[in-house]
């Protein structure tokens, strides 16, 4: 029987101190997302790989956050042990119903609680671009549903799960120059209560921002390099005196200006996050700029910029958090050809194009394949995990896992040192 009251020898103390510090760092790294870069994981396809094989793909592109559009049980179960921070979605069709607090409680118990705390669910998005839709009943029910969900989460002790909703950039009546950003007047009656709720609960304001659409609409007035984060002369905002070197920053700061104007300056504490942004790698003949080369530049430059922890010109100290759209090309999405070509990966798990991220000599091992348990369905060839399969460098989340394994080994060694001494 070991005498636990006996202090360790001096030789063991430095090891114990180092172990304590490393454990603290590892805990912090896992408690916080490994990267401000996130990705949207959509399922509007019939040829996607199994959710269990998605983890290695996410790790390969150094993302720390994953945004989902529903609460697909197979996907949540597959991602529950990966360590990625998750955002789940409440579909538009459920918004009106969940304005009833009792219905909201039932929904949380059925769709979220079974996956907690294993799944790191950080937020629930209520609807998607509701305020620029044409269903006034859903628009009117948006904030009541958000408040009902907040109450349901609180009653179950799930206070760390935020509640928010994503918006289209079309909520703005004016976005240029950024300092003149203003919301559409007819949306103010919906937006003001929403902004109050977000401020009360400390939740972020989500915006879906796509410089691609601005370039596609006005290729003669919007320079491609400005849209793609490539070197360019920049654009000066005469109202603020700030210089913008890329369009996404300008779009985000236009939203900040609109929030400030709508709240009389009281909304300065709100954080704007980009819930969707991306660039299509292919499109119809009339879809200017929809090429693999441009998609590689946009998403590659975007992910590098965000990973550096930069803010926008108007909010330089506020790290811009972004969710790239999307993880896979989704073959069942309606609309023009570009809608089916926003993926970073093809359904077989190979990159849609080179993001410019240096691959490691040894790629992460893929999980088992097989047919999808979610709406993706079908089967896929997920490669053999070799460098030829196109996987990129592993994420900080995986590094933390490896670090923990090393620390456990060190802990055992330290225990032996203490025991022997």
Secondary structure as a PSIPRED ss2 file (coil, helix, strand):
# PSIPRED VFORMAT (PSIPRED V4.0)

   1 X C   1.000  0.000  0.000
   2 X C   1.000  0.000  0.000
   3 X C   1.000  0.000  0.000
   4 X C   1.000  0.000  0.000
   5 X C   1.000  0.000  0.000
   6 X C   1.000  0.000  0.000
   7 X C   1.000  0.000  0.000
   8 X C   1.000  0.000  0.000
   9 X C   1.000  0.000  0.000
  10 X H   0.000  1.000  0.000
  11 X H   0.000  1.000  0.000
  12 X H   0.000  1.000  0.000
  13 X H   0.000  1.000  0.000
  14 X H   0.000  1.000  0.000
  15 X H   0.000  1.000  0.000
  16 X H   0.000  1.000  0.000
  17 X H   0.000  1.000  0.000
  18 X H   0.000  1.000  0.000
  19 X H   0.000  1.000  0.000
  20 X H   0.000  1.000  0.000
  21 X H   0.000  1.000  0.000
  22 X H   0.000  1.000  0.000
  23 X H   0.000  1.000  0.000
  24 X H   0.000  1.000  0.000
  25 X H   0.000  1.000  0.000
  26 X H   0.000  1.000  0.000
  27 X H   0.000  1.000  0.000
  28 X H   0.000  1.000  0.000
  29 X H   0.000  1.000  0.000
  30 X H   0.000  1.000  0.000
  31 X H   0.000  1.000  0.000
  32 X C   1.000  0.000  0.000
  33 X C   1.000  0.000  0.000
  34 X C   1.000  0.000  0.000
  35 X C   1.000  0.000  0.000
  36 X C   1.000  0.000  0.000
  37 X E   0.000  0.000  1.000
  38 X E   0.000  0.000  1.000
  39 X E   0.000  0.000  1.000
  40 X E   0.000  0.000  1.000
  41 X E   0.000  0.000  1.000
  42 X C   1.000  0.000  0.000
  43 X C   1.000  0.000  0.000
  44 X C   1.000  0.000  0.000
  45 X C   1.000  0.000  0.000
  46 X C   1.000  0.000  0.000
  47 X C   1.000  0.000  0.000
  48 X C   1.000  0.000  0.000
  49 X C   1.000  0.000  0.000
  50 X C   1.000  0.000  0.000
  51 X H   0.000  1.000  0.000
  52 X H   0.000  1.000  0.000
  53 X H   0.000  1.000  0.000
  54 X H   0.000  1.000  0.000
  55 X H   0.000  1.000  0.000
  56 X H   0.000  1.000  0.000
  57 X H   0.000  1.000  0.000
  58 X H   0.000  1.000  0.000
  59 X H   0.000  1.000  0.000
  60 X H   0.000  1.000  0.000
  61 X C   1.000  0.000  0.000
  62 X C   1.000  0.000  0.000
  63 X C   1.000  0.000  0.000
  64 X C   1.000  0.000  0.000
  65 X E   0.000  0.000  1.000
  66 X E   0.000  0.000  1.000
  67 X E   0.000  0.000  1.000
  68 X E   0.000  0.000  1.000
  69 X C   1.000  0.000  0.000
  70 X C   1.000  0.000  0.000
  71 X C   1.000  0.000  0.000
  72 X C   1.000  0.000  0.000
  73 X H   0.000  1.000  0.000
  74 X H   0.000  1.000  0.000
  75 X H   0.000  1.000  0.000
  76 X H   0.000  1.000  0.000
  77 X H   0.000  1.000  0.000
  78 X H   0.000  1.000  0.000
  79 X H   0.000  1.000  0.000
  80 X C   1.000  0.000  0.000
  81 X C   1.000  0.000  0.000
  82 X C   1.000  0.000  0.000
  83 X C   1.000  0.000  0.000
  84 X C   1.000  0.000  0.000
  85 X E   0.000  0.000  1.000
  86 X E   0.000  0.000  1.000
  87 X E   0.000  0.000  1.000
  88 X E   0.000  0.000  1.000
  89 X E   0.000  0.000  1.000
  90 X E   0.000  0.000  1.000
  91 X C   1.000  0.000  0.000
  92 X H   0.000  1.000  0.000
  93 X H   0.000  1.000  0.000
  94 X H   0.000  1.000  0.000
  95 X C   1.000  0.000  0.000
  96 X C   1.000  0.000  0.000
  97 X H   0.000  1.000  0.000
  98 X H   0.000  1.000  0.000
  99 X H   0.000  1.000  0.000
 100 X C   1.000  0.000  0.000
 101 X H   0.000  1.000  0.000
 102 X H   0.000  1.000  0.000
 103 X H   0.000  1.000  0.000
 104 X H   0.000  1.000  0.000
 105 X H   0.000  1.000  0.000
 106 X H   0.000  1.000  0.000
 107 X H   0.000  1.000  0.000
 108 X H   0.000  1.000  0.000
 109 X H   0.000  1.000  0.000
 110 X H   0.000  1.000  0.000
 111 X H   0.000  1.000  0.000
 112 X C   1.000  0.000  0.000
 113 X H   0.000  1.000  0.000
 114 X H   0.000  1.000  0.000
 115 X H   0.000  1.000  0.000
 116 X C   1.000  0.000  0.000
 117 X C   1.000  0.000  0.000
 118 X C   1.000  0.000  0.000
 119 X C   1.000  0.000  0.000
 120 X E   0.000  0.000  1.000
 121 X E   0.000  0.000  1.000
 122 X E   0.000  0.000  1.000
 123 X E   0.000  0.000  1.000
 124 X E   0.000  0.000  1.000
 125 X E   0.000  0.000  1.000
 126 X E   0.000  0.000  1.000
 127 X E   0.000  0.000  1.000
 128 X E   0.000  0.000  1.000
 129 X C   1.000  0.000  0.000
 130 X H   0.000  1.000  0.000
 131 X H   0.000  1.000  0.000
 132 X H   0.000  1.000  0.000
 133 X C   1.000  0.000  0.000
 134 X C   1.000  0.000  0.000
 135 X C   1.000  0.000  0.000
 136 X H   0.000  1.000  0.000
 137 X H   0.000  1.000  0.000
 138 X H   0.000  1.000  0.000
 139 X H   0.000  1.000  0.000
 140 X H   0.000  1.000  0.000
 141 X H   0.000  1.000  0.000
 142 X H   0.000  1.000  0.000
 143 X H   0.000  1.000  0.000
 144 X H   0.000  1.000  0.000
 145 X H   0.000  1.000  0.000
 146 X H   0.000  1.000  0.000
 147 X H   0.000  1.000  0.000
 148 X H   0.000  1.000  0.000
 149 X H   0.000  1.000  0.000
 150 X H   0.000  1.000  0.000
 151 X H   0.000  1.000  0.000
 152 X H   0.000  1.000  0.000
 153 X H   0.000  1.000  0.000
 154 X H   0.000  1.000  0.000
 155 X H   0.000  1.000  0.000
 156 X C   1.000  0.000  0.000
 157 X C   1.000  0.000  0.000
 158 X C   1.000  0.000  0.000
 159 X C   1.000  0.000  0.000
 160 X C   1.000  0.000  0.000
 161 X C   1.000  0.000  0.000
 162 X E   0.000  0.000  1.000
 163 X E   0.000  0.000  1.000
 164 X E   0.000  0.000  1.000
 165 X E   0.000  0.000  1.000
 166 X E   0.000  0.000  1.000
 167 X E   0.000  0.000  1.000
 168 X E   0.000  0.000  1.000
 169 X H   0.000  1.000  0.000
 170 X H   0.000  1.000  0.000
 171 X H   0.000  1.000  0.000
 172 X E   0.000  0.000  1.000
 173 X E   0.000  0.000  1.000
 174 X E   0.000  0.000  1.000
 175 X C   1.000  0.000  0.000
 176 X C   1.000  0.000  0.000
 177 X C   1.000  0.000  0.000
 178 X H   0.000  1.000  0.000
 179 X H   0.000  1.000  0.000
 180 X H   0.000  1.000  0.000
 181 X C   1.000  0.000  0.000
 182 X E   0.000  0.000  1.000
 183 X E   0.000  0.000  1.000
 184 X C   1.000  0.000  0.000
 185 X H   0.000  1.000  0.000
 186 X H   0.000  1.000  0.000
 187 X H   0.000  1.000  0.000
 188 X H   0.000  1.000  0.000
 189 X H   0.000  1.000  0.000
 190 X H   0.000  1.000  0.000
 191 X H   0.000  1.000  0.000
 192 X H   0.000  1.000  0.000
 193 X H   0.000  1.000  0.000
 194 X H   0.000  1.000  0.000
 195 X H   0.000  1.000  0.000
 196 X H   0.000  1.000  0.000
 197 X H   0.000  1.000  0.000
 198 X H   0.000  1.000  0.000
 199 X H   0.000  1.000  0.000
 200 X H   0.000  1.000  0.000
 201 X H   0.000  1.000  0.000
 202 X C   1.000  0.000  0.000
 203 X C   1.000  0.000  0.000
 204 X C   1.000  0.000  0.000
 205 X E   0.000  0.000  1.000
 206 X E   0.000  0.000  1.000
 207 X E   0.000  0.000  1.000
 208 X E   0.000  0.000  1.000
 209 X C   1.000  0.000  0.000
 210 X C   1.000  0.000  0.000
 211 X H   0.000  1.000  0.000
 212 X H   0.000  1.000  0.000
 213 X H   0.000  1.000  0.000
 214 X H   0.000  1.000  0.000
 215 X H   0.000  1.000  0.000
 216 X H   0.000  1.000  0.000
 217 X H   0.000  1.000  0.000
 218 X C   1.000  0.000  0.000
 219 X C   1.000  0.000  0.000
 220 X C   1.000  0.000  0.000
 221 X C   1.000  0.000  0.000
 222 X C   1.000  0.000  0.000
 223 X C   1.000  0.000  0.000
 224 X H   0.000  1.000  0.000
 225 X H   0.000  1.000  0.000
 226 X H   0.000  1.000  0.000
 227 X H   0.000  1.000  0.000
 228 X C   1.000  0.000  0.000
 229 X C   1.000  0.000  0.000
 230 X C   1.000  0.000  0.000
 231 X C   1.000  0.000  0.000
 232 X C   1.000  0.000  0.000
 233 X C   1.000  0.000  0.000
 234 X C   1.000  0.000  0.000
 235 X E   0.000  0.000  1.000
 236 X E   0.000  0.000  1.000
 237 X C   1.000  0.000  0.000
 238 X C   1.000  0.000  0.000
 239 X C   1.000  0.000  0.000
 240 X C   1.000  0.000  0.000
 241 X C   1.000  0.000  0.000
 242 X C   1.000  0.000  0.000
 243 X E   0.000  0.000  1.000
 244 X E   0.000  0.000  1.000
 245 X C   1.000  0.000  0.000
 246 X C   1.000  0.000  0.000
 247 X H   0.000  1.000  0.000
 248 X H   0.000  1.000  0.000
 249 X H   0.000  1.000  0.000
 250 X H   0.000  1.000  0.000
 251 X H   0.000  1.000  0.000
 252 X H   0.000  1.000  0.000
 253 X H   0.000  1.000  0.000
 254 X H   0.000  1.000  0.000
 255 X H   0.000  1.000  0.000
 256 X H   0.000  1.000  0.000
 257 X H   0.000  1.000  0.000
 258 X H   0.000  1.000  0.000
 259 X H   0.000  1.000  0.000
 260 X H   0.000  1.000  0.000
 261 X H   0.000  1.000  0.000
 262 X H   0.000  1.000  0.000
 263 X C   1.000  0.000  0.000
 264 X C   1.000  0.000  0.000
 265 X C   1.000  0.000  0.000
 266 X H   0.000  1.000  0.000
 267 X H   0.000  1.000  0.000
 268 X H   0.000  1.000  0.000
 269 X H   0.000  1.000  0.000
 270 X C   1.000  0.000  0.000
 271 X C   1.000  0.000  0.000
 272 X E   0.000  0.000  1.000
 273 X E   0.000  0.000  1.000
 274 X E   0.000  0.000  1.000
 275 X E   0.000  0.000  1.000
 276 X E   0.000  0.000  1.000
 277 X E   0.000  0.000  1.000
 278 X C   1.000  0.000  0.000
 279 X C   1.000  0.000  0.000
 280 X C   1.000  0.000  0.000
 281 X C   1.000  0.000  0.000
 282 X C   1.000  0.000  0.000
 283 X C   1.000  0.000  0.000
 284 X C   1.000  0.000  0.000
 285 X C   1.000  0.000  0.000
 286 X C   1.000  0.000  0.000
 287 X C   1.000  0.000  0.000
 288 X C   1.000  0.000  0.000
 289 X C   1.000  0.000  0.000
 290 X C   1.000  0.000  0.000
 291 X C   1.000  0.000  0.000
 292 X H   0.000  1.000  0.000
 293 X H   0.000  1.000  0.000
 294 X H   0.000  1.000  0.000
 295 X H   0.000  1.000  0.000
 296 X H   0.000  1.000  0.000
 297 X H   0.000  1.000  0.000
 298 X H   0.000  1.000  0.000
 299 X H   0.000  1.000  0.000
 300 X H   0.000  1.000  0.000
 301 X H   0.000  1.000  0.000
 302 X H   0.000  1.000  0.000
 303 X H   0.000  1.000  0.000
 304 X H   0.000  1.000  0.000
 305 X H   0.000  1.000  0.000
 306 X H   0.000  1.000  0.000
 307 X H   0.000  1.000  0.000
 308 X C   1.000  0.000  0.000
 309 X C   1.000  0.000  0.000
 310 X C   1.000  0.000  0.000
 311 X C   1.000  0.000  0.000
 312 X C   1.000  0.000  0.000
 313 X C   1.000  0.000  0.000
 314 X C   1.000  0.000  0.000
 315 X C   1.000  0.000  0.000
 316 X C   1.000  0.000  0.000
 317 X C   1.000  0.000  0.000
 318 X C   1.000  0.000  0.000
 319 X C   1.000  0.000  0.000
 320 X C   1.000  0.000  0.000
 321 X C   1.000  0.000  0.000
 322 X E   0.000  0.000  1.000
 323 X E   0.000  0.000  1.000
 324 X E   0.000  0.000  1.000
 325 X E   0.000  0.000  1.000
 326 X C   1.000  0.000  0.000
 327 X C   1.000  0.000  0.000
 328 X E   0.000  0.000  1.000
 329 X C   1.000  0.000  0.000
 330 X C   1.000  0.000  0.000
 331 X C   1.000  0.000  0.000
 332 X C   1.000  0.000  0.000
 333 X C   1.000  0.000  0.000
 334 X C   1.000  0.000  0.000
 335 X C   1.000  0.000  0.000
 336 X C   1.000  0.000  0.000
 337 X H   0.000  1.000  0.000
 338 X H   0.000  1.000  0.000
 339 X H   0.000  1.000  0.000
 340 X H   0.000  1.000  0.000
 341 X C   1.000  0.000  0.000
 342 X C   1.000  0.000  0.000
 343 X C   1.000  0.000  0.000
 344 X C   1.000  0.000  0.000
 345 X E   0.000  0.000  1.000
 346 X C   1.000  0.000  0.000
 347 X C   1.000  0.000  0.000
 348 X C   1.000  0.000  0.000
 349 X C   1.000  0.000  0.000
 350 X C   1.000  0.000  0.000
 351 X E   0.000  0.000  1.000
 352 X C   1.000  0.000  0.000
 353 X C   1.000  0.000  0.000
 354 X C   1.000  0.000  0.000
 355 X C   1.000  0.000  0.000
 356 X C   1.000  0.000  0.000
 357 X C   1.000  0.000  0.000
 358 X C   1.000  0.000  0.000
 359 X C   1.000  0.000  0.000
 360 X C   1.000  0.000  0.000
 361 X C   1.000  0.000  0.000
 362 X C   1.000  0.000  0.000
 363 X C   1.000  0.000  0.000
 364 X C   1.000  0.000  0.000
 365 X C   1.000  0.000  0.000
 366 X C   1.000  0.000  0.000
 367 X C   1.000  0.000  0.000
 368 X C   1.000  0.000  0.000
 369 X C   1.000  0.000  0.000
 370 X C   1.000  0.000  0.000
 371 X C   1.000  0.000  0.000
 372 X C   1.000  0.000  0.000
 373 X C   1.000  0.000  0.000
 374 X C   1.000  0.000  0.000
 375 X C   1.000  0.000  0.000
 376 X C   1.000  0.000  0.000
 377 X C   1.000  0.000  0.000
 378 X C   1.000  0.000  0.000
 379 X C   1.000  0.000  0.000
 380 X C   1.000  0.000  0.000
 381 X C   1.000  0.000  0.000
 382 X C   1.000  0.000  0.000
 383 X C   1.000  0.000  0.000
 384 X C   1.000  0.000  0.000
 385 X C   1.000  0.000  0.000
 386 X C   1.000  0.000  0.000
 387 X H   0.000  1.000  0.000
 388 X H   0.000  1.000  0.000
 389 X H   0.000  1.000  0.000
 390 X C   1.000  0.000  0.000
 391 X C   1.000  0.000  0.000
 392 X C   1.000  0.000  0.000
 393 X C   1.000  0.000  0.000
 394 X C   1.000  0.000  0.000
 395 X C   1.000  0.000  0.000
 396 X H   0.000  1.000  0.000
 397 X H   0.000  1.000  0.000
 398 X H   0.000  1.000  0.000
 399 X H   0.000  1.000  0.000
 400 X H   0.000  1.000  0.000
 401 X H   0.000  1.000  0.000
 402 X H   0.000  1.000  0.000
 403 X H   0.000  1.000  0.000
 404 X H   0.000  1.000  0.000
 405 X H   0.000  1.000  0.000
 406 X H   0.000  1.000  0.000
 407 X H   0.000  1.000  0.000
 408 X H   0.000  1.000  0.000
 409 X H   0.000  1.000  0.000
 410 X H   0.000  1.000  0.000
 411 X H   0.000  1.000  0.000
 412 X H   0.000  1.000  0.000
 413 X H   0.000  1.000  0.000
 414 X H   0.000  1.000  0.000
 415 X H   0.000  1.000  0.000
 416 X H   0.000  1.000  0.000
 417 X H   0.000  1.000  0.000
 418 X H   0.000  1.000  0.000
 419 X H   0.000  1.000  0.000
 420 X H   0.000  1.000  0.000
 421 X C   1.000  0.000  0.000
